[in-house]
Amino acid sequence: MNGQASDYWYWDGTEIWDSNPVRAANQAINNALSIAQSGTDNTPPAVYLPQREPYNPGAVEWDGVGVMPSDFTVWTYVFDLSGLQSVQLKYRLSGADQVVQDNLTYAGGATVEAWQSLPMEGVSIASVTDPQPLFKAQEFSAEIVGLESVLVDYYVEAIDQQGGNIAKSPIQHVWVGRWQRRRIIKRQLASRRTKFARSNYNYCYPCQCAIEIALGGNKRLAAACFGLLA
């Protein structure tokens, strides 16, 4: 059976074409499973090329959407027949603003910092095919937060349960821009001040307290709503 073909993508959403790859994979598994489960396990886990969301953190991703948040999630699919001991997201910061030789190797060099590790959470995605797959990789993800105006290298490292075999995805790179949160807040405050002005409310301390409570105890935001802060 042809497990995959371009016309399967053309007719995506048609059950038979969506399910044909599963039929082919299940047939292959039935023929290969006894061999795969015998002997010494020297095969590392399979790791799908990691993806990220947003793709362009801290910068404009496409027109009409605006600047994306600087925090971003790296996700992938990982599978090993013996199970997984660990799946981690490795990332490091670069002193350069462009990719240089140090960024291309796991060993790194003078222009990059040491690798940091984040555990990746695995979730099972329900299958919609008929038949169901005999085996299916979980989706793993982790979020990198708190970075701005820096080049980041990252990869996924997976270790299997039985043989301790290690798989590393290729090193990928992303420039994390600066999310202009202050400008967004300033526009929001200006909008709030306008709304209160149109409501003909005169400033009073009880009113500010009420707004402060509504804004989570933020005195500056509450006062700004009444035009007391620029």
Order of alpha helices (4+ residues) and beta strands (2+ residues): alpha-alpha-beta-beta-beta-beta-beta-beta-beta-beta-beta-beta-alpha-alpha-alpha
